[in-house]
Amino acid sequence: MPEPRSWCPVNNTLMRSQTAVFCHIVKDHMGPAPVVVAGDVPSATVVAEIVDKRATAALVTGRDARLSGILTERDVVRRLAFRSVEDTPVQDVMTSPVMTVAEDDYLYHAIARMRRFKLRHMPVVDDTGMPVGMLHLDTALVAAASRMVTQVDRLTQEGTVDGLREVKSAQVDLAQQLFDDNLPVPTIQSLLTHINRDIHRRVVEMNLRAMEQEGKGEPPVPFAFIVMGSGGRGENFLYPDQDNGFILDDYPDEDHTRIDGWFIDLAERVTRDLDAVGFPYCNGFVMATNPLWRKTISQWKAQIAGWLRRRNTVTLRLSDIFFDFRSCYGAPDLAADLRSFVTEAVAGNVSFLKDMYHDDEDYGVPLGWFGRFITVKDDPDHEGTINMKHSGTLPLVQSVRLLALREGIPATSTCDRLSDLHEAKVLDAGEFDYLTNAFQEITFVLLRQQMADFRAGRKVGNYVHPDVLNERERDELVDAFKAIKRLLDRVRGEVTGDVF
């Protein structure tokens, strides 16, 4: 699956930023269209085309048109220099398998892989595996200021628990650099989430290798490892806990003990290592070790259908956690199939959406008379502060999710949902602008506080004291809460029919 659309755009301002490389994506830095040939083309023909187009390599495709190998200048020298190549198919002398990068991957990630494996260029593929371009290391490094290369290396440590723990530490420094460069916080959240998903992917791969080396074999069926909550939306702040699960391909019932036992083992290893890296165990046990979040695709569909039919506080809150899921490893078609099922099952389901609204309606904005902030009073540790999650991001995220689910919009990030709702004319231009700005303002204040807490050695949380806000920030935060309040009133009227 491609990443959410809420990545930061590559524009002149960001290009001048010293940290811009961490927001650039591969497809914006590809070179000229590469030479692409079928595997049965004679090598001499391929070499001639490489020379004619002044290319450095040719991409070789198989019968399905997907990338199967690459012929580089080095291959020509090593494998063809002393051979008759007139009729030798290029597939006989190409390098295979070939390391690739997705067109929607972050540029810094591609730079790190190319440096680590000493590659001068790397083929770029789309989400179906079709070649779409070539990334050259020298071009990529031009976009990355030399002083940022060390940071790139820190963010792409080897896939060990210690290495990934260093990645998690470097992530906080990167967030501060991007924040100081005045990048929008939703953009920073998207990047933080991308790094976190990459850590999850590498933890899974690390444990798959370990299980195979121990004689436990490869996965008995295809699977997708999913993340939920803010990780699924692309809206991680600092130090999120674990919200994950497995979608397994269907298998015969008589194989359940063997197959599920294999995935229990994998789940225990993965959640253990994620905790060691810096993703604490979920207090609510929303993890792949819990059979509730580890099911075959058919079992998932049956469970979701059951949640929609038998609604109560528990099933509504399980739905609330799950509906923002996103795959970060494995078979993307399983996650795509389940996403389509959820979107179709919930769209227009008025009674279910009404019950979801009532389950979430306790989350309101912290504004009293004359725009005064309502602060925490029943928690001695945070008295006088504003809970920016419960009173800020949650009411907005949940309301936007309800409208998106009602309209059959499959996007999961709040920014993408707002954009799609505006495009569908559910939100007019004014509503879209107000709500987008509200999300940016609240996330800005919250991330700044989290980084301040981290630097001061305090527990990183969601509480902000109004005294840290200047007059402009107070006014903008009041406007943000007012915009969310108007949205809450609208959703209540449209979903429940209660206009008073």
C-alpha positions in Angstrom: 0.0 0.0 0.0 1.3 3.5 -0.7 1.8 5.8 2.3 -0.9 8.4 3.2 -1.1 11.5 1.1 -0.3 13.7 4.0 3.4 13.6 3.5 5.0 17.0 3.3 5.3 18.4 -0.2 8.6 19.0 -1.8 8.7 22.8 -2.3 11.3 25.5 -2.4 11.0 26.3 1.3 11.6 22.7 2.3 14.4 22.3 -0.3 16.3 25.0 1.5 15.7 23.3 4.9 18.6 21.4 6.3 16.3 18.6 7.3 14.3 18.5 4.1 15.6 15.2 3.1 13.6 13.5 5.8 10.4 14.6 4.1 11.3 13.9 0.5 10.0 10.9 -1.2 11.8 8.7 -3.8 9.6 9.4 -6.8 10.5 13.1 -6.7 14.2 12.3 -7.1 14.2 9.6 -9.8 16.5 10.0 -12.8 15.5 9.8 -16.4 13.3 6.9 -17.5 15.4 3.7 -17.2 16.1 1.1 -19.9 13.5 -1.7 -19.3 13.7 -4.9 -21.3 12.2 -8.4 -21.2 14.3 -11.3 -20.0 14.6 -13.0 -23.3 16.1 -10.0 -25.1 19.7 -10.7 -26.3 22.3 -9.2 -24.1 24.0 -7.5 -27.0 20.8 -5.6 -27.8 20.5 -4.6 -24.2 24.1 -3.3 -24.0 23.6 -1.3 -27.1 20.5 0.3 -25.7 22.3 1.1 -22.5 25.1 2.8 -24.5 22.6 4.6 -26.8 20.6 6.1 -23.9 23.7 6.8 -21.8 22.2 4.8 -19.0 24.1 3.0 -16.2 21.9 -0.1 -16.1 18.9 -1.9 -17.6 16.0 -3.2 -15.7 14.9 -6.7 -16.7 11.3 -7.8 -16.4 9.7 -11.3 -16.3 6.6 -12.6 -18.1 4.3 -10.7 -15.6 6.1 -7.4 -16.5 7.4 -7.2 -12.9 11.0 -6.6 -12.1 13.1 -9.8 -12.1 16.7 -8.5 -12.3 19.1 -5.8 -13.4 22.1 -5.6 -15.8 24.6 -3.1 -14.6 27.9 -1.8 -16.1 29.6 -4.1 -13.6 27.7 -7.1 -14.9 28.8 -6.3 -18.4 32.4 -6.2 -17.4 32.4 -9.3 -15.2 30.0 -11.5 -17.1 30.1 -10.4 -20.7 33.5 -9.0 -21.5 35.0 -12.4 -22.5 31.9 -14.1 -23.9 30.0 -14.1 -27.1 26.9 -12.2 -26.2 25.0 -11.9 -29.5 22.3 -14.5 -28.6 22.7 -14.8 -24.8 19.4 -13.8 -23.2 19.9 -11.0 -20.7 18.2 -13.0 -18.0 21.1 -15.4 -18.1 23.6 -12.7 -17.1 21.6 -10.3 -15.0 21.9 -9.8 -11.3 18.9 -11.3 -9.5 17.2 -10.9 -7.1 17.5 -7.1 -7.2 17.1 -4.7 -4.3 14.4 -2.2 -5.0 12.7 0.8 -3.3 9.1 1.9 -3.5 8.3 5.1 -5.2 6.4 6.4 -2.2 9.2 5.5 0.3 11.1 8.2 2.0 14.3 9.3 0.3 16.4 9.0 3.5 15.5 5.3 3.7 16.7 4.6 0.2 19.9 6.6 0.8 20.7 4.5 3.8 20.1 1.2 2.0 22.2 2.2 -1.0 25.1 3.3 1.3 24.9 0.2 3.4 25.0 -2.2 0.4 27.3 0.0 -1.6 24.8 0.5 -4.5 25.3 3.3 -7.0 21.7 3.0 -8.2 18.5 1.3 -7.1 15.3 0.4 -9.2 12.1 2.1 -8.1 8.9 0.2 -8.3 5.2 1.0 -7.7 2.9 -0.8 -5.3 2.3 -3.6 -7.8 6.1 -4.3 -8.2 6.3 -2.7 -11.7 9.5 -0.7 -12.4 8.8 3.0 -12.7 12.2 4.6 -12.5 15.8 4.5 -11.1 17.3 6.3 -8.1 20.9 7.3 -8.3 22.9 7.7 -5.1 24.8 10.8 -6.2 21.5 12.5 -7.1 20.0 11.5 -3.8 22.9 12.7 -1.8 22.6 16.2 -3.4 19.2 16.4 -1.7 20.7 15.4 1.6 23.0 17.9 3.1 26.2 16.2 4.1 25.6 17.0 7.8 22.4 15.1 7.6 23.9 11.8 6.4 24.9 10.9 10.0 21.3 11.4 11.0 20.2 9.2 8.1 22.6 6.5 9.3 21.2 6.8 12.9 17.7 6.3 11.7 18.5 3.2 9.7 20.6 1.1 12.1 20.9 -2.6 11.6 17.9 -4.7 12.5 18.8 -5.8 16.0 17.1 -4.8 19.3 20.0 -2.5 20.2 20.2 -1.0 16.7 16.4 -0.3 16.6 16.6 1.2 20.1 19.1 3.7 18.6 16.6 4.4 15.8 13.9 5.2 18.4 16.3 7.5 20.2 17.3 9.3 17.0 13.7 9.8 16.2 13.2 12.3 19.0 16.2 14.3 17.8 14.8 14.3 14.2 11.4 15.5 15.5 13.0 18.4 17.2 15.0 19.3 14.1 11.9 19.2 11.9 9.9 21.2 14.5 12.7 23.9 14.7 12.5 24.1 10.9 8.8 25.0 11.2 7.4 22.0 9.4 3.7 21.4 10.0 3.3 18.9 12.8 1.0 16.6 10.9 3.9 16.2 8.5 6.3 15.4 11.4 3.7 12.9 12.7 3.6 11.2 9.3 7.4 10.9 9.3 7.5 9.6 13.0 4.9 7.0 12.1 6.8 6.0 9.0 9.9 5.4 11.1 7.8 3.5 13.7 6.3 1.3 11.0 9.7 0.6 9.6 10.9 -0.5 13.1 7.9 -2.8 13.3 8.6 -4.3 9.9 12.3 -4.9 10.8 11.3 -6.5 14.1 9.0 -8.9 12.3 11.7 -9.7 9.7 14.3 -10.2 12.5 12.1 -12.7 14.2 11.1 -14.5 11.0 14.8 -15.1 10.4 15.3 -16.3 13.9 12.4 -18.8 13.7 13.7 -20.2 10.4 17.2 -20.6 11.8 15.7 -22.5 14.8 14.0 -24.9 12.5 10.5 -23.6 12.9 10.3 -22.9 9.2 8.7 -20.1 7.2 5.2 -18.7 7.9 2.7 -21.5 7.2 0.3 -19.1 5.5 0.6 -15.6 4.1 -0.1 -12.9 6.7 -0.2 -9.1 7.2 1.1 -7.5 10.4 -1.2 -4.5 11.1 -0.9 -1.4 13.4 -4.0 0.4 14.7 -4.8 3.7 16.4 -2.5 6.6 15.7 0.0 4.3 14.0 -2.7 3.3 11.5 -3.7 7.0 10.9 -0.1 8.1 10.5 -0.4 10.4 13.5 2.1 9.1 16.1 3.5 11.5 18.6 6.5 10.5 20.8 6.5 7.0 22.4 3.2 5.4 21.3 2.5 2.1 22.9 1.7 -1.1 20.9 -1.6 -1.6 19.0 -1.0 -4.4 16.6 -2.4 -7.6 15.1 -2.2 -10.3 12.4 -4.5 -10.9 9.4 -3.8 -14.5 8.3 -4.8 -16.1 5.0 -7.5 -18.7 5.4 -6.5 -22.3 6.2 -8.3 -25.6 7.0 -9.8 -25.8 10.5 -7.9 -29.0 11.2 -4.6 -27.1 10.9 -5.6 -24.5 13.5 -3.5 -25.8 16.4 -0.3 -26.0 14.3 -0.7 -22.7 12.3 -2.0 -20.6 15.2 0.7 -21.9 17.4 3.3 -20.8 14.9 1.9 -17.3 14.9 1.5 -17.2 18.7 5.2 -17.8 18.8 5.9 -15.0 16.3 3.6 -12.6 18.1 5.2 -13.2 21.5 8.7 -12.6 20.0 7.6 -9.4 18.1 5.8 -7.8 21.0 8.6 -8.6 23.4 11.2 -7.0 21.1 9.0 -3.9 20.3 8.7 -3.4 24.1 12.5 -3.6 24.4 13.0 -1.1 21.5 10.7 1.5 23.1 7.1 0.6 22.2 5.5 -0.4 25.6 3.1 -3.3 25.9 -0.5 -2.1 25.4 -2.3 -2.0 28.8 -5.5 -2.9 27.0 -3.8 -6.0 25.4 -4.4 -4.8 21.9 -1.6 -6.9 20.5 -1.2 -9.9 18.2 -0.6 -12.1 21.2 -4.3 -11.7 22.0 -6.5 -14.0 19.8 -9.0 -11.2 19.4 -6.4 -9.4 17.2 -5.0 -12.5 15.5 -7.4 -14.0 13.0 -7.8 -15.3 9.5 -9.3 -12.9 6.9 -12.6 -14.8 7.1 -12.6 -14.8 10.9 -11.9 -11.0 10.9 -14.9 -10.4 8.6 -17.1 -12.5 10.8 -15.9 -10.7 13.9 -16.5 -7.3 12.4 -20.0 -8.3 11.2 -20.7 -9.5 14.8 -19.5 -6.1 16.2 -21.9 -4.4 13.8 -24.9 -6.6 14.8 -24.3 -7.0 18.5 -23.4 -3.5 19.6 -22.5 -2.7 23.2 -19.8 -0.7 24.9 -17.1 -3.3 24.4 -17.7 -4.0 20.7 -18.0 -0.2 20.0 -14.7 0.5 21.6 -13.1 -2.5 19.8 -14.3 -1.0 16.5 -13.0 2.4 17.5 -9.5 0.9 18.0 -9.6 -1.3 14.9 -11.1 0.9 12.2 -7.9 2.9 11.6 -5.8 -0.2 11.0 -3.0 -0.3 8.4 -0.6 -3.0 7.2 3.1 -2.4 7.9 4.4 -5.9 6.8 3.4 -8.9 4.9 0.7 -9.6 2.3 -0.9 -6.2 1.4 -3.8 -7.8 -0.4 -5.1 -9.2 2.9 -5.2 -5.8 4.5 -6.7 -4.2 1.4 -9.4 -6.9 1.3 -10.3 -6.3 4.9 -10.3 -2.5 4.4 -12.8 -2.8 1.6 -15.0 -5.0 3.7 -15.0 -2.5 6.6 -15.7 0.4 4.3 -18.6 -1.3 2.6 -20.0 -2.7 5.8 -20.1 0.5 7.7 -21.0 3.0 5.0 -24.5 4.3 5.5 -25.0 2.1 8.6 -26.9 4.8 10.4 -27.7 2.9 13.6 -24.1 1.7 14.1 -22.7 5.2 13.5 -25.2 6.6 16.0 -24.1 4.2 18.6 -20.5 5.0 17.9 -21.2 8.6 18.4 -22.9 8.1 21.7 -19.9 5.9 22.9 -17.5 8.8 22.0 -19.6 11.8 23.1 -17.9 12.1 26.5 -15.0 13.6 24.7 -15.6 17.4 24.3 -13.6 20.5 23.9 -12.2 22.3 27.0 -13.9 25.6 26.5 -16.2 27.3 29.0 -17.9 30.7 29.0 -16.3 33.5 27.1 -13.8 31.2 25.5 -12.0 30.3 28.8 -10.1 27.0 29.0 -11.6 24.3 31.2 -8.6 22.6 32.9 -8.1 19.4 34.7 -9.3 19.5 38.3 -9.6 15.8 39.4 -6.0 14.8 38.9 -3.5 16.2 41.4 -0.6 15.4 39.1 -2.0 17.4 36.2 -4.2 20.0 37.9 -4.6 23.2 35.9 -3.6 21.6 32.6 -5.5 20.8 29.4 -5.5 17.2 28.3 -4.8 17.9 24.6 -5.6 14.3 23.6 -8.9 13.7 25.3 -10.1 17.3 24.8 -8.4 18.1 21.5 -7.3 15.5 19.0 -9.8 12.7 20.0 -13.0 14.7 19.5 -11.7 15.9 16.1 -10.3 12.5 15.0 -13.4 10.6 16.1 -15.9 13.0 14.5 -14.0 13.1 11.2 -13.8 9.3 11.3 -17.6 9.0 11.7 -18.2 11.2 8.7 -15.6 9.3 6.6 -17.1 6.0 7.5 -20.6 7.2 6.7 -19.5 8.4 3.3 -17.6 5.2 2.5 -14.2 6.9 2.5 -11.4 4.3 3.0 -8.6 6.8 4.0 -7.4 6.4 7.6 -5.4 9.6 8.3 -7.3 12.6 9.7 -5.8 15.0 7.1 -6.7 12.6 4.2 -10.2 12.1 5.5 -10.7 15.9 5.8 -9.4 16.3 2.2 -11.7 13.5 0.9 -14.7 14.9 2.8 -14.1 18.3 1.2 -13.7 16.8 -2.2 -17.0 14.9 -1.7 -18.6 18.3 -0.8 -19.4 17.0 2.7 -17.3 19.8 4.1 -17.3 23.2 2.4 -14.1 25.2 1.9 -14.5 27.1 5.2 -15.1 24.0 7.3 -12.1 22.3 5.7 -9.8 25.2 6.4 -10.9 25.7 10.0 -10.7 22.0 10.8 -7.3 21.5 9.1 -5.9 24.5 10.9 -7.4 23.2 14.2 -5.7 19.9 13.8 -2.4 21.6 13.0 -2.6 24.0 16.0 -3.5 21.3 18.5 -0.8 18.9 17.3 1.7 21.7 17.3 1.1 22.6 20.9 1.0 18.9 22.0 4.2 17.9 20.2 6.1 20.9 21.5 5.1 20.0 25.1 6.1 16.4 24.6 9.5 17.4 23.4 9.9 19.8 26.3 8.9 17.0 28.7 11.5 14.7 27.1 14.3 17.2 27.4 13.4 17.9 31.0 13.4 14.2 31.9 9.6 14.3 32.7 7.2 11.6 31.7 6.0 12.3 28.1 2.3 12.7 28.1 -0.6 14.7 26.7 -1.0 17.6 29.2 -0.3 21.2 28.4 -0.5 24.1 30.9 -2.2 27.2 29.5 0.6 29.3 31.0 3.1 28.0 28.4 1.0 29.6 25.6 1.6 33.1 24.3 -1.4 35.3 23.5 -1.5 34.4 19.8 -1.3 30.7 20.6 -4.2 31.1 23.2 -6.3 32.8 20.6 -5.5 30.2 17.9 -6.2 27.3 20.3 -9.6 28.9 21.3 -10.4 29.1 17.5 -9.4 25.5 17.1 -11.6 24.3 19.9 -14.5 26.4 18.6 -14.1 24.8 15.1 -14.1 21.3 16.7 -17.2 22.2 18.8 -19.1 23.2 15.6 -18.1 19.9 14.0 -19.3 18.0 17.1 -22.6 19.7 17.0 -23.0 19.0 13.3 -22.1 15.3 13.6 -24.5 15.0 16.5 -27.3 16.4 14.4 -26.5 14.4 11.3 -25.8 11.1 12.9 -28.3 11.1 15.8 -30.9 13.5 14.6 -30.6 15.5 17.8 -30.2 19.2 16.8 -30.6 20.6 20.3 
